[in-house]
Amino acid sequence: MSHSKERHEKICLNCEAELSGRYCHVCGQENIEPKESVWGLVSHFFYDITHFDGKFFSTTKYLITRPGFLPAEYIRGRRARYLHPIRMYVFSSALFFLIFFMLVKPKELIKGDWNTTREKIKDSLSYINYAQNAVLQTARSKEDSLEIINSFALAKDKIKNSNQKQEKAKDSVTKEWRYKKDSTKAARKKVNLIDSGDTTDVDTDDDRDENINIGFFDKRTKFKTVEAYDSAQKALPAGERDGWWERKVQRRNIELLNRYRGKDKEFIQDLIDKFIHMLPYLLFFSLPLYALFMKLLYIRHKRFYYVDHGIFFIYLYIFTFIFFLVYFSVMELRIYTHQSWIGWIEALLFLAGAYYAYKAMRKFYLQSRAMTLLKFFLLNLLAFFTLMFLFVFFFTLTVFRV
C-alpha cells in the first residue's frame, strides 16, 4: 500500500470498474491520484524494490539470526509476511556487486613491478638522492655532511655494481639464446615454407617480441595475421588441418599478440576487469548446480523437490552477499587503520559464515548433526570442483571476449 492520496472518484482509472474500496477488485490497481511528487516517486521506487515498510528489514533479521528458517517458511506456504526471495536476491546481489566493483579495481590488483632493470636502477638512485638531500638538511657541521655523503655514496656504488652484474648475466643468457636461435634458423624457415608456402606473413623469432607473454594455450603462433594462418590451413590436406578448437585458439592468440604486443600489464588489467564482471554470471550458473547436488544428497527425502533446494540456496546466497559486505567493510577498516589484530575478526567471520551454512542445512533438512556434517562436507567438496570448472570456463570465455 502506497502513501499517496486516495481519489474521491470511485471509478478505476485502469479498467473503469466501479470501486468499493482503495483497490480495484478487477485489476488490482490502487485508486490514488495520478499526479505524484518527486518524493512520492522516489519513496515508491524504494517501497516496490525492497518493501522498506518493514518486510525488508524483518526478513533480513530472520535471515541473519535464524539460519534455515526462511526457506522452511517458504516451502510451508508462509510467504506474505516476508520479502520474496527472488526480489531480495536481485536487490542484494545488485547492491553487493555495485560495492564490489567500486572496491576491486584491476589497476590496484596488478601491483607488480613492470619496469626494466635500467628503470629500476634509475628510480632507486633517484630515491637515494632524495633521501640524501633530506638527511643533509639535518646536518649541523661540514663533518656531518661529509659523513652523510660518504654513507649514501656506498649505497649508490652497491646498486651500480648490482646493476653491472645483472647486465653481464643478461648478456650471457642473450648470447647463448642467440647462438641456439641462429643454429636452428634455417630449419625453422624450411618448416615455415612448408606450412604456409609464403614467409611474408610469418612471424619469425627475429620479429617476435621476446618479452611478450600472452599465449595461454601452449601454442606459439608463427603467423602475424589471421588471414595468413587461414591461408596456410587451406593449403594443407583436409586431414592435417587444425580442428575447430585449435583454429579458435590460434586466431585468438594472433589477435591478442597483435593488440597487446609490448603491453603485458594492460592485457592483464583488461583480462581481470572482464573476468571480475563475469562473476555475477558465474554465481547465477552455480546456484542450480548446487541445488542439483543437494537433490542428490537428499534423494531419499521425497518431500523436498528440486525447487525447494533452489529456494534454500537463494536464501543462502543472499546471506553470503550480506556476509561479504560486512567482511569487506572489516577488511577496509584493517587496511585504513593498519591494525593487524582486525585480521582475527576477519578469520572469525569466515568461521561464522561456515557455521551458518551448516546450521542452515541442519535446520532446513532436520537431520542429525553427524549426517548433516557429512553432507555439508560432501556438498563443499562438490562445490569446490564445480567452482574450479566454472572459473576455468568463464576465464576461457573472458579470454575470447577481452
Order of alpha helices (4+ residues) and beta strands (2+ residues): alpha-alpha-alpha-alpha-alpha-alpha-alpha-alpha-alpha-alpha-alpha-alpha-alpha-alpha
